[in-house]
Amino acid sequence: YPYYNMSKRMFWYYMIELGFYLASLALIVTEVRRKDFFVMTFHHFSTLVLVIFSWILNYIPIGSYVLLLHDPADFLLELGKMFKYAKKDYAASFVLVLFALTWFVTRLCIYPFKVLRTVFYEMESNYYFWYVF
């Protein structure tokens, strides 16, 4: 079993992220339904599943790195949506271009070549990863 001696900071980072996605999932149901309701519901649900499985399988370093890579793009997407809902189209366009660039770098460059490479080729034991899935 992969052993990782987790610090208190890492524990609280995981708990805050888990709480954020749980709250986001609960909020989606109660707020005004927007065009992206089903997409955002699926996004938050799948993120919760991934965070919980990384916790259960003790892949905490990998899980925290994935969360850290995904947070900047998520923040910019929400900021761009806020500008769009406020009818600030120029600011929304600017932030959404930043979102697209951040998303491209973090999820199409860093994620596959650093995180996935580590998970599939450089981890000492990924037996439990394949056993669950």
C-alpha positions as CSV (number, residue, x, y, z in Angstrom):
1,Y,0.0,0.0,0.0
2,P,1.5,3.4,-0.8
3,Y,2.5,5.0,2.4
4,Y,2.5,8.7,2.8
5,N,3.0,10.5,6.0
6,M,0.7,13.5,5.6
7,S,1.3,16.8,7.2
8,K,-1.4,18.8,8.8
9,R,-1.3,21.4,6.0
10,M,-1.9,18.7,3.4
11,F,-4.7,17.3,5.5
12,W,-6.4,20.6,5.7
13,Y,-5.8,21.4,2.1
14,Y,-7.6,18.2,1.2
15,M,-10.5,18.8,3.6
16,I,-10.9,22.4,2.3
17,E,-11.0,21.2,-1.3
18,L,-13.4,18.4,-0.4
19,G,-15.6,20.9,1.5
20,F,-15.5,23.3,-1.4
21,Y,-16.7,20.7,-4.0
22,L,-19.3,19.4,-1.6
23,A,-20.6,22.9,-1.0
24,S,-20.5,23.7,-4.8
25,L,-22.5,20.6,-5.6
26,A,-25.1,21.5,-3.0
27,L,-25.2,25.1,-4.2
28,I,-25.8,24.1,-7.8
29,V,-29.0,22.4,-6.8
30,T,-30.3,25.4,-4.9
31,E,-29.3,28.3,-7.1
32,V,-30.8,29.6,-10.3
33,R,-30.3,27.0,-13.1
34,R,-28.0,28.3,-15.8
35,K,-27.1,26.8,-19.1
36,D,-24.2,24.9,-17.7
37,F,-26.2,23.2,-14.9
38,F,-25.6,19.6,-16.0
39,V,-22.0,20.2,-17.0
40,M,-21.1,21.8,-13.6
41,T,-23.0,19.1,-11.7
42,F,-21.1,16.4,-13.5
43,H,-17.8,18.3,-13.0
44,H,-18.3,18.8,-9.2
45,F,-19.5,15.2,-8.7
46,S,-16.6,13.7,-10.7
47,T,-14.1,15.9,-8.8
48,L,-15.5,14.7,-5.5
49,V,-15.2,11.1,-6.6
50,L,-11.6,11.6,-7.7
51,V,-10.7,13.4,-4.4
52,I,-12.3,10.7,-2.3
53,F,-10.5,7.9,-4.3
54,S,-7.2,9.6,-4.1
55,W,-7.7,9.9,-0.3
56,I,-8.8,6.2,0.0
57,L,-5.9,4.9,-2.1
58,N,-3.5,7.2,-0.3
59,Y,-2.4,8.9,-3.5
60,I,-2.3,12.2,-1.6
61,P,0.7,13.8,-3.3
62,I,-0.6,13.1,-6.8
63,G,-4.2,14.1,-5.8
64,S,-3.0,17.4,-4.3
65,Y,-0.9,18.1,-7.4
66,V,-3.9,17.5,-9.6
67,L,-6.0,19.8,-7.4
68,L,-3.3,22.5,-7.5
69,L,-3.2,22.3,-11.3
70,H,-7.0,22.6,-11.7
71,D,-7.7,25.4,-9.3
72,P,-6.2,28.3,-11.3
73,A,-8.3,27.5,-14.4
74,D,-11.5,27.0,-12.3
75,F,-11.0,30.3,-10.6
76,L,-10.6,32.1,-13.9
77,L,-13.7,30.4,-15.4
78,E,-15.9,31.4,-12.5
79,L,-14.5,35.0,-12.7
80,G,-15.2,35.1,-16.4
81,K,-18.8,33.8,-15.8
82,M,-19.3,36.5,-13.2
83,F,-18.2,39.2,-15.6
84,K,-20.5,37.7,-18.3
85,Y,-23.5,37.7,-15.9
86,A,-22.7,41.3,-14.9
87,K,-22.8,42.2,-18.7
88,K,-19.1,43.3,-18.6
89,D,-18.4,41.7,-21.9
90,Y,-14.9,43.1,-22.5
91,A,-13.7,42.0,-19.0
92,A,-15.4,38.6,-19.5
93,S,-13.6,38.1,-22.9
94,F,-10.2,39.0,-21.4
95,V,-10.6,36.7,-18.4
96,L,-11.9,33.9,-20.6
97,V,-8.9,34.2,-22.8
98,L,-6.7,33.9,-19.7
99,F,-8.8,30.9,-18.7
100,A,-8.2,29.2,-22.0
101,L,-4.4,29.8,-21.8
102,T,-4.3,28.6,-18.2
103,W,-6.4,25.6,-19.0
104,F,-4.2,24.7,-22.0
105,V,-1.0,24.9,-20.0
106,T,-2.1,23.2,-16.8
107,R,-4.3,20.5,-18.3
108,L,-2.8,19.8,-21.7
109,C,0.9,20.4,-21.0
110,I,1.7,19.9,-17.3
111,Y,-0.9,17.4,-16.4
112,P,-0.2,14.7,-18.9
113,F,3.6,15.1,-19.0
114,K,4.1,15.4,-15.3
115,V,1.2,13.9,-13.3
116,L,0.2,11.1,-15.6
117,R,3.7,10.1,-16.3
118,T,4.4,9.9,-12.6
119,V,1.3,7.8,-11.9
120,F,1.8,5.3,-14.7
121,Y,5.6,5.0,-15.0
122,E,7.4,6.4,-11.9
123,M,5.3,5.3,-8.9
124,E,6.8,2.4,-7.0
125,S,3.5,0.5,-6.8
126,N,0.4,1.3,-8.8
127,Y,-1.2,-2.1,-8.2
128,Y,-4.0,-0.7,-6.0
129,F,-4.8,2.0,-8.6
130,W,-5.6,-0.7,-11.2
131,Y,-7.3,-2.9,-8.7
132,V,-10.0,-0.3,-7.9
133,F,-10.6,0.6,-11.6
